[in-house]
Amino acid sequence: MPSKTAQQTEDDLKYVEALARKTLRKPPPLVLQGNRGEAFRSLTEDELIAGTKQFFRETEEQLRWYTEKLGVDVMWFNDWLRKYWAAWSGGIDEKAVWEVLSPTVSYMDPLSFGRTMVGVQAFIDYNQAFFDAAPDLRYDALPGMAAINVTPSGEVLFMARYVGCGHWDAPLRMYPFTPGSKGIPGNGAFTQLYPVDRYHFTPDGVMSHGETLWDAVGALQLIKALPSDESLVFKGMAAAGSVASTASRIRRRLPIIGEK
């Protein structure tokens, strides 16, 4: 087996340090509910770390199965994923992010409202908005909730469900995610969310595009910034939406004055 380069050794060290890093400024509450319909038990930082370690073991096993049993060598992805995950531990390692993404990477998030972010710096700005909103933010992988697919053309698709948690202190900036962008106010509440990411890679191992999917309504209800669906306020909001929908439907059906 060839010896590792200095860069690979440095990346391995950062990965090991990230696995052991604790960032939450205080322990999570035992149970989270906010204004959601059902309460759920939050995961402790030790549980999050243990789950992430198991996730990486499972992912390496799946990559070895592809490589050794199917003859499709995708072991490179193991190094890529470790470096990528460590780049978001305790803040953003911008140098590492530039090294693992295509210069023209494109990305979407619910808070981009259908717009596509293009380029590494736009991707960094987007992620920095979350760290600015929750300075003790941490990302942890969930074991048993990831999948890797290789197409006949050699494209690799990776999808995973993970945990994002921290204390939401400051406004969460929305598109374009740069300072001064409109934001969702934070109130210091602890939140633990479960997004899904999908990443696409070219045959030469470069991430070309991707997307994060998460429940923004659930996040706001969890910190009580949005009322429960059983509340009069929420029902009033739904009723107002129904009125607007009816008005829009009528406008589409009626001929516009002066239209021929």
N, C-alpha and C positions, 0 to 999 in steps of 0.2 A: 504494500500500500504506500503510495507516495506521501512524503512528509507534507505537513500543512504549511501554507505560506504565513507570513507575519500577519497579513490581513485576516486570514481565516482564524488564526489563533486569537487575534483581538476580538473578532466577532463571537467566537466561542465564549470568551471571558465575559463579554457584555451580556450574552444570553444567560449564563449562569448567574451573574449578578442580578439580572432582571427577574429571574425565577424566585430569588430570595427577597426581593425588595418589597417593603410595605410602605404604602403611601397614604392610607386613610388617616386623617388627623384624630379620629376617635372611632371606637368600635361601632359597627352598624347596630341599629335597634334590632331586637330579636324578631319582630314581626313588622311587616310593611303593609299598609293598606291605603292610607290617604283617603281619597274620595273614590277609590276603585270598588267594584262590587264585592270582591273577596280579598281577604288578607292572605299573605303568603310569608313563609319564613325566609328571612334574608340569609345569605351565605356569609360566613365570617371570612376574614382575610386569609386565615389559615386554610379554610375549605376552598377558597378561590385558588390559592397557590397549588394545593394538592390536585385540584381538578385540571389546572393548566398542565401540570407535569404529566398527568395521565393522558391528556389530549395529545401531547407531543409524542408520547410512547406509542399511542394508537396510530397516529399519523405516519410515523416512521415504519411501523409494521405494514401499513397499507401500501406505502411507497415501495417497500422491499418486495411485497407480493407482486406488484406491477412489474418491477424490474427483474426479479429472479424467476417468477413463475410464468409471466406473460411475455417477457423479453422486451418490455418497453421501459427504457432507462429514464426514470423520473426522480432519481435520488437527489438531483440538484435542488429539487423543490424543498427538501428537508432543510438545507442550509439557508435557502431564500426565506422560508417561513420563520425560522428562528431569528434571523437578522431583522426581518420586517417587524415581528412582534416586539423584539427588544427595543426597536427604534421608538416605540410609543410608551416605554416604561418610565414613569416619573417625569414626563415631559417629552419633548420631541427632539430626537437626534437627527437634525436636518441633513447632515452629511450622509448618514446611512440611508435616509429616505431617497435622496437623489441617486444613490447607487443601486437601489432595487427597483426603480420604476422607469418606464419609458419616458423620455423627455416630453412626449406628446400624450401622456396618459390622460384618459378622460374618465370622469367620475360623476355620479349622481347621488343625491341624498334627498330625503323628504323636504329638508329645509332649503334646497335649491329650487323648489317649486317648479319642477319640470325642466330646469335649465341644466346644461352639462358643463361641468368645470373641466378645463383643459390645461394641461401642463403641471409639472411637479410643484411649482410655487403656489398655484391655485389650490392644489391638494393639501399642501402644508397649511395655508391660510385657513382652509376649512377645518382641519383638525385642531389648529391652534385655538379656534373659537371655542371648542369644547373644553380645552385645558384652561382657558381664561375664565370660563364660566364656573368650572369646578377644579380648582387648583390641585386637589388631592385625587383627581380622577385616576382610575386604574382600569385596564382592560384585561379580562381573563377568559381563556377558552373553556368551553364546556365539552367534557369527554362524551363520546358517542353521538355527537351532533355535527359532524363534519363529513364531507364527501369530496372525492377527487375523481375527475373524469378526463379521459384522454380520447380525443376524436381521431378518426383515421387520418386526418390531415396533420395531426401532431399538436393541435391546440390543447392546452391543459385548462380545465375549469375547476376552480376550487370554491366551495361554499361552506360556511361554518356559522353556527349560532354561538354567541359568546355573551359575556357579562360586561356591562359598563357601569361603574358605580363611583359615587363620590358625593360630596356636599355641594349642591348647586347654589353658589353664592352670588355670582354676578350675572348680568344679562348674557344669554346665549345668542351670539350673533348669527344672523341668517344671511342668505346670499346677498352680496358676494363674499361674506365672511371676513371682510377686512375691517380695521378700526373705523368706527363711525356707521357701520351697517346697522340696520334695525335689528332689535334683539328681543328675545323672550326673557322677561325679568326672572331672576332667581330669588329665593327667600332663605337660603341657607339649609334647606331640608336635605336629608340624605335620600338618594334615589339609586335604585338598582334596576337597570333595564337589560333587556335581552334582544339585541339587534341580530340581524343576519347579514353577512357580507358575501358578495360573490366577486371573484377575481378571474379574469381571463388572461392567459399567457400565450404568446406566440411560440412557435416550435423552437426558437432559440432561447426560451426562458425569460422573456421580458414581459412584465405585466403591462398590458395594453389598455385595458379598461375595466371598470367595475362599478359596484353600486352598494350602498348601505341602506338597509330597510329597517325602520324601527317605528314604534308606535308613539308619535308625538302627543296625541291626545292622552294616552295612558301615562306618559311621563308627566304631563301637566296635572292630571288628576292625582298622581302619586304624591306630588309635593303640595297638593291642595291649591294649585293656581287655577284649576278648572273645577267647577262643581260636579258633584255626583250626577249620574244620569237619572237618579230618582228625585233629584231636587227640583223645586219649582223653577229655579233660575235656568237649569239645563232644559227643562221641558218648555220653558218660554222661548229659549233659543231655537229649539227644534220647531216650535210652532211658527216662529218668525221665518225660519227657512222654508217651511211648507208654504207660507203665504207668498214668498218671493218666487218659489218654484211654480206655483199656480199662475202668477202674473206672467212669468216667462213663457209658460205653455200657451197662455192666451195670446201673447204677442206673436208667437210663431204661427198660430192658426189664423189670426186675423190679417187681412190684406193691409199693407201699409198705405196710408193716405197718399194719393198721388202716384202710387205704383201702377204700372201698366202690365 
